[in-house]
Every structure is written in C-alpha cells, then in structure tokens.
Amino acid sequence: MNTNAFALRHIGPREDDQNQMLKTIGIDSLDQLIYETVPDDIRLQKGLDLDEPMSEQEYLVHLNEVAKKNKVYKTYIGLGYHPTILPPVIQRNILENPGWYTAYTPYQAEIAQGRLEALLNFQTMITDLTGMALANASLLDESTAAAEAMSLLFAVRERDQKKAGINKFFVSELCLPQTISLLQTRANPIGIDLVIGNEDDFNFSSEFFGAILQYPGKNGQITDIKSFIAKAKVAQIKVAVAADILSLVKLEAPGKFGADVVVGTTQRFGIPMGYGGPHAAYFATKEDYKRDIPGRIIGVTKDTNGNRALRMALQTREQHIKRDRATSNICTAQVLLAVMAGMYAVYHGPKGLQFIADQVHHSATTLANALEKLGFQQANTSYFDTLQIKTDAKKVKKVAKEKKVNFFYPDEETVYIALNETTSVRDINYIISIFAEVANKDTFSISSFTEGNNIPKALKRTTDFLTLDIFNSHHSETELMRYIKKLERKDLSLNHSMISLGSCTMKLNAAAEMLPLSWFKWGNIHPFAPLKQARGYATILKELEDQLTEITGFAATSLQPNSGAQGEFAGLMVIKAYHESRGDHHRNVCLIPSSAHGTNPASAVMAGMKVVVTKSTAEGNIDVEDLREKALLHKDNLSCLMVTYPSTHGVYEASIKEITKIIHDNGGQVYMDGANMNAQVGLTNPGNIGADVCHLNLHKTFAIPHGGGGPGVGPICVAKQLVPFLPGNPIVKTGGAQAITAISSAPFGSALACLISYGYIKMLGAEGLTQSTKIAILNANYIKHRLQGSFDTLYSGERGRAAHEMIVDCREFKANGIEVTDIAKRLMDYGFHAPTVSFPVAGTLMIEPTESESKQEIDRFCDAMISIRKEIDSTTKEDTNNVLKNAPHTLAMVTANEWHLPYSRETAAYPLEYVQDNKFWPSVRRVDDAYGDRNLICTCAPIEEYIDA
Ligand SMILES: *Cc1c(COP(=O)(O)O)cnc(C)c1O
C-alpha cells in the first residue's frame, strides 16, 4: 500500500477504524452501507473519468510547471484591480495560517471573538474612509456590491411617498464596465429601468429613484460627486457612490457630501489580484438603512458578566427568516480577505496609508508631466492615480507589449494608465521610455517623484480617519504578529477540533492545496490581462471546469459565481434566458420545498420569479403529491423547481427521479442546490437524477476553506440546453454564445481560490473522491449509532440510514428547561464548535462530520454529546443555575477567587478527561444578542464613547 497517497492524508479513519465503525453500526462492509443508503436507481454504473491521482509532491511540481505559463507583466490596467503589496507578516500569519483560514462564519460568537474583532476593525476602516455611519463586514466584489446598493435604494423607495412606484435608476457611464453589466443583470428581473449616461448631462428628473457614480471614474477623472449629490438631494434622488478605497485617503469622504450608499473593493489594501479574486468588497450606508444592509454586520454587545463582546448583529435580516421577502441572497462573503484588508490598515495606520496614497498620486502627477513634455495630451482635468492619454492607442499597445507592460485601451485613441502602490521611479522611467519610443523622441529619466497635486480643492479630504488606538499601535512586525496571534487564540478553528456543521462540509483544507495561493505567478495576474499572459490560469480553470462537468454529469461549467447564493441566482437567470429564447417569457413560477435553504427563495425573487412553496411529509421528504398538484396548477407558467439533494434533512429521497420528471413534464427546468454534493461525488450526480443545472459550493465539497465566512466559489454546471446562456463578461470573452450579462466582476470569479479545488480533485482522483463520499456517509452513520439512546435522529432513509449528515432532535429537552442553544454553548466547554443550530428544523442540531475526521475525534465528540445528555437529565425546568445555562465557562471565571455555582470548577471547565489534554477557553461568556441589536454599535470606538456611565 502506498502510505503516502493523498487520499490517506485527506480521509480521517484508518482501515482498522473503518472496520470497527462498520461493526458498531452492525454492517459487514462499506459497500453494503452505501447500498443501504443511496437508492439503487440513482447509483452511477461506472466510475468518474478523471486523471490518475497525484501525490502532494507531484502536484506541487505540476502546479509550478503550469504557473510558468502565466506571464507577469507590469500592469497598469486599473478598472478596480491593482498590483499591491501584501505585507509578509499578514501573508504568513493570516493567509497561510489554518488558525485563520479554516474558521467558520462566526455564528458561535463566544469562540470567534478574534475574527469578530478583525472584522470590526474592517468596518471601522470603511466607515472612517467613506464617512458613513455603518458598514458591513464585506460583500463579494465591487460590482455585486454596486448591485446591492441599487437593490437597497429600490427597496427603500417605497417608504418614501414621492418615490413609490418609480423605477428609473441612473448609471454614470464612467462606472466600471463590469459594474454596468452586473447592474443590468440585477435590474431587469426586478423591474428596475436602468438609464446609462453622462453624469454632467443628467437632468435630475423626479422620474428617478436613485443613481450611481464611480469616484474617481473608470478613466481616472475625479467625479464631482459633491455637486451631483447636492442636486440629487433636491430631486429626492438617492445616490450610491462606488469609490476607490485608496483614493479616499486623499479625496473627501462621500458621506460628507450626503451619499446614501458607498461601495467598492478593498483589493488594493494588500490583496493579490489573483486573476480576479477573491477580494473583499465593502458596503457602507446611513443609519436609516441599518435593517436593509445586505450581508453580515458585526456589532458590539456584552456577555453575561457585562463585559464587552462582539457578535454578528441584526441576524433577523438573514434569508432564513425573511426567505422570499429578503432583498439580498448574500450568505458567504469575503471574510478572510476583509480580515486581511483590515489588518493592512492596522499595520500601516493613517500615516502609512497617507504615505502610500501620496506616493501613488505623486507617481501619477510625475508621469503626467513627463508625458506632456513628450507631447502627449493627458485628458483628465483632475485625477488620483489614473491618467487618460489621448493618442494612437494601437501604437502604444505595440511598443508596450514588446516591453511587457499592460495599459488599458478603451478605444483606438485612448490609453488608461493606472498607477499603484508598487510603482517605483524606475517603473515611471520605463513608462516614459515606452511613450518616447511611440513619439519617436529621446527618452529621459526622472530621479524622484515630484509633489504635484491634481485633486480639486472642493473634493480634497479634510476629515480625519483611523484615529483610534487600534490603527495607531501595531506598526512594527513584532507588534502586528502578536496582535494577530492574540486574536487567533480566541477562535476555534479546524486546527483545534472538528467543526461538524451540517450543510457546511467543514473538511480538511490541505496545505498542499493552499500553498500555491502565495505564489507570485498566481497572485499577480490582472483579470483583464491579455489571455496570452494567463495561459497557466486558462489551463487550470478549463480543467477544473471539465472535472466539475464530469463530476456533476452535465455538459459545461461556469466558474464565475463567487458564492453558492450567487450560483443559485446565476443558475436561475440561465433558466430564465433559456425559457425566453423559446418565447416562454411568461414562465416565472419557481417551486421550492419548505425545507430549502433560505438563499433559495431569496435568489428566486432576485431572478424575478414567483415562489410557490411545496410541502414536506412527516418523514422529511418532499410531498410528491403536493408537488405534482402545484406543478400541474402552474404548468403554463412553470419555470423551475429548486431542490436540494440529498435533502437538507439529510435523506436521499427515493422519489427524486419521479420529482424531476414531474417538473419536466410540466415544462419546467430543475435547479439542484449542490450544497450537499459531498454525499454524491462518485456515487451519483445531478445529471443522473434528472436535474438541468446545479451550483456547487467549492468552499464546502471541494476543499476551499471557509475563511471565517468566505471566500467561496459557487460555479454552476449545466445540461446541454442551458450551455449557450452561461454568464459572460464585458471585457474578456467568456460564457455561452448567448451569454447572460455578468454575475460577478471578474470573468472567472475568484480564480485564485479555484486552484484549491483543482488540487483537491487532482490529488484524490476518481477513486479517492468516491472513497471520500463513502467515508463521509460512514462517519455520519457511525455518529448516528453512537448517539442512539441519547439523541433521536429526526429523519432517515428508507433503510434507516443517514446520508452524510443528520439532524438530532433537541426539542424534548425543553421539558428540562434546556434549549438547543444551551447545548451549543456547553459544547464549547468540551472544546467543540456546535453543529448547525436550528436549520432546517428549529430546536435541532444538524451534524456533518465529513470524511476528514478520524474515529478518535468523532468518538471524543460523541462522548461530549452523551455527557451533555446526562447533564440535561440532571437538570430541571426550575433550576436555571446549571452547567448548561451558564455555559460557556471562561478561564477568568474558573480561576476567580470566588466560586458560588452549585457544581465544581472541574465540572465547568474539564467535564471529560480528554479536555485536560487540549483545553480551549472561550474568551467571553454567553453573548447577549438582543442587547446588541437594541444598542447597535458597529465600529471599534472605545466603550466610553457610547455607553452611558
Ligand atoms: C451553504 C448553502 C447555500 C449558500 O451558499 P453560500 O456559498 O453561503 O452562498 C445554499 N444552500 C445550501 C443548502 C447551503 O448549505
């Protein structure tokens, strides 16, 4: 046996363990278990057609070879992406550190205070720079953030009597092309009428509810947002501003002028371009709209002892509650990237950012002067970092190409040159030499940047930013390293223990999969670089598409959506385009089972569909008769069904083929939510069960780490008839022949993160992938057995088996006064992160161990659960001072001189022996959510500034 095979590193249980686990379940073989779990009629008849697996070493050598096909030119393309300097201390201690990248979304706040603090820093940085009251902790990219701004302004217009029913939205033609494309994608289905035009000619008619400007414009010209917003205010038109975050160091904050929403990307705060992503977008707005903000907001509150604690605020806005009334479907965001960008601000501080912004501006003014000296005309009357040169673009392009330099050429007479943090005096001299050659003149050199100023007085920044201590105390590497470590220690991640979150698939994120993310040749490619420079990426992305197409049993894949929810929206838009291509414009009914994830109905509404909910049976399956009835009732207008498989209840529904047939018979398409793909890979697939399109969560099934709540990649895989409609991009040709407009800013979404899934598939191969699925099912069924007698499993398949996850019922414990939250918090004392709480059924836990967890770890988890069950039994409804209600217990509490609780300190902190060996201390006691929502604070201002004495 090759003991070094990657499958043996990825899969937890050893062969002996597997046999013992099977014995515990009372079954002879793994194949028998699979036979009893996955319905016969959907099993694949042959294995996946994929390359032979590579070892980790072979893979890294391979990826290094492919990387050579990427050519890193000096790049001044701009358009929302810039070369930047990732401080090595952040690279090593965050990007390359599983303590940060393997964490989950901070739903369990008591064991997530570290990343919550880092995200609060990010929000504070954004509110300071934009001059707005509130910011969220990231969106997926600048263009989707702009679309969210438009949606928010559209949603709130109804509250304004004068604007109710008004549907025109003005878009400045100086907005980034990808943003305009995305606004089109998102506007049409919900009935917004986009008017794209020159902002100087805009008439401020009351026919408009809102407008969006780019600040500075795509060509570098600094937009006079001050006058525009002032005029818009008079006409009661709300204004969103898409602002370059670094320029805001020198330009006055849009909030100062009365902007209603400010959005943008924080890529240039130290995040590699990575051929388009992942990067964190930001979204900032006014207090008035705090309940309408898409995505997650981190807020300050207090814990049981009254100490300051952080948590995600206003959770009732989440799609799980609002479902088809949600105005946004955003779930996974860009947490790890937001953490890094926030840390960049902590490291540089206001003075450092000022220095960087000055350097960038001075390099631009220096170059502008030099080019004017050579006789070129620079068309921007004011600018921050981007010059607009009017000349024969073809000529420039020819010379620049030879010299390995990328500019942007919007048309034949124009060249954009966007300068950046990495631009040196040498770089400027090199650009001068290119233009000298074009002009047929002698070149010359400058020896330093001149301190020019090309920012209009009225728009010059006068307001302070980043004045708080946190942004003024960690400017040495030692200090920042320790600060990052201090935060990391507060967070429970996969490098501490298993995180068995149902539906989230927290499996191993292997080091070999992650390493290439730090490599120069993958990080430094601009998404709009000529394809010839990105052949390495093209190779990998094409092969990943093919791999995913094979795994899903479909015809083609688009990697563009950068989260699962984006994938849902993309898939539905593709279905819509398909119906429309056949003249079926009226097909707009989307059937969704009641057990679906909240993003499903939210996405359907964004796609302009009408949601019809279908019932579940008592066994947790889709009620086929109810579905048939509703499909028939709506057959003339049926667009599609959205179905999760195996169901969110953790069951392979035996009737799935019948279900997909009913939909097809009534003219609909079948959308399969692929979040549970970890239960299918190699055993069955969406194509096989009769679906037409599915999204995959590469950050679940295909090993991209959760990063504390993102990044994600949510590709869609489609059947033949849908291929022509796969999403495109306005700058780089991609997608189908009749491509729908953009779903993400970048043509290939978060291309850099795609390397991880490519590596995962490459190293596991067909057999390793299939074995992973089988062991995921084994691990889940083993847990089900071990918990028998302590916890009831809510639903099972026809032969009594769980799929890759299961729901355990905690509702009966209410009789003892114990809520499911108490169990979740008590698990922290045992060193575990809670499974998914109250989804898809309130009062339950959904447990998904994944294949990566060993028998030993699973046993510890089961021991903890069984021990908690005993604790529950020894409590009563009247007794609220017990070990569960008081959980979690902190170190400060257990070591305090005083101890008045009716159980021992040891019971509190070391309830089982294994805990002695590997104790994790929650850094705060139970967090008070309601208090925080009533007193919403979303920046890291010191407590004295907002709490009354
Ligand atoms: C995770 C999940 C989603 C949403 O995916 P994101 O990447 O978070 O947007 C949708 N459906 C199901 C069933 C999920 O588990």
Ligand as a Chemical Component Dictionary entry (heavy atoms), coordinates in Angstrom:
data_LIG
# 
_chem_comp.id                   LIG 
_chem_comp.type                 NON-POLYMER 
_chem_comp.pdbx_formal_charge   0 
_chem_comp.three_letter_code    LIG 
# 
loop_
_chem_comp_atom.comp_id 
_chem_comp_atom.atom_id 
_chem_comp_atom.alt_atom_id 
_chem_comp_atom.type_symbol 
_chem_comp_atom.charge 
_chem_comp_atom.model_Cartn_x 
_chem_comp_atom.model_Cartn_y 
_chem_comp_atom.model_Cartn_z 
_chem_comp_atom.pdbx_ordinal 
LIG C1 C1 C 0 -24.300 26.951 2.107  1  
LIG C2 C2 C 0 -25.577 26.761 1.428  2  
LIG C3 C3 C 0 -26.047 27.691 0.468  3  
LIG C4 C4 C 0 -25.415 29.048 0.240  4  
LIG O1 O1 O 0 -24.102 29.050 -0.144 5  
LIG P1 P1 P 0 -23.182 30.337 0.094  6  
LIG O2 O2 O 0 -21.905 29.981 -0.536 7  
LIG O3 O3 O 0 -23.085 30.547 1.552  8  
LIG O4 O4 O 0 -23.829 31.499 -0.566 9  
LIG C5 C5 C 0 -27.193 27.379 -0.222 10 
LIG N1 N1 N 0 -27.870 26.241 0.014  11 
LIG C6 C6 C 0 -27.480 25.345 0.963  12 
LIG C7 C7 C 0 -28.290 24.103 1.208  13 
LIG C8 C8 C 0 -26.332 25.587 1.708  14 
LIG O5 O5 O 0 -25.937 24.734 2.656  15 
# 
loop_
_chem_comp_bond.comp_id 
_chem_comp_bond.atom_id_1 
_chem_comp_bond.atom_id_2 
_chem_comp_bond.value_order 
_chem_comp_bond.pdbx_ordinal 
LIG C1 C2 SING 1  
LIG C2 C3 SING 2  
LIG C2 C8 DOUB 3  
LIG C3 C4 SING 4  
LIG C3 C5 DOUB 5  
LIG C4 O1 SING 6  
LIG O1 P1 SING 7  
LIG P1 O2 DOUB 8  
LIG P1 O3 SING 9  
LIG P1 O4 SING 10 
LIG C5 N1 SING 11 
LIG N1 C6 DOUB 12 
LIG C6 C7 SING 13 
LIG C6 C8 SING 14 
LIG C8 O5 SING 15 
# 
